[in-house]
């Protein structure tokens, strides 16, 4: 896997994941949408940790500049 996420992209993903976790676990969003937010947050955290986004790769996008 070749890195395709810049540091700014990674930071934004972590912030969005934290927001999703707050909304879901804080009881602001419940039910199916709450579960979807938790799953999306987990995906954002995982892609941020490995600096690779499969969706970006599929569309041949990259925010990483070597």
C-alpha positions, -999 to +999 in steps of 0.1 A: +000+000+000+015+033-011+007+063+011-020+085-003-030+107+027-013+139+037-008+148+073-036+174+071-060+149+056-051+125+085-057+151+111-091+160+096-101+124+096-092+120+133-112+151+142-142+139+122-140+105+138-139+121+173-170+142+163-188+111+151-179+093+184-192+122+205-224+124+185-230+087+188-218+079+223-231+112+237-267+102+227-271+131+202-276+106+174-291+072+181-303+041+163-291+031+129-275+065+122-255+063+154-241+029+144-233+041+109-214+071+125-194+048+147-184+025+118-175+055+096-154+069+125-136+036+129-128+036+092-116+071+093-093+063+123-080+032+105-072+049+073-056+078+092-034+054+111-021+036+080-020+067+058-039+049+030-074+053+017-087+025-006-114+049-020-087+074-030-067+046-046-097+034-065-101+068-081-064+074-084-064+104-059-037+114-035-033+143-011+002+131-002+031+150-018+064+132-014 
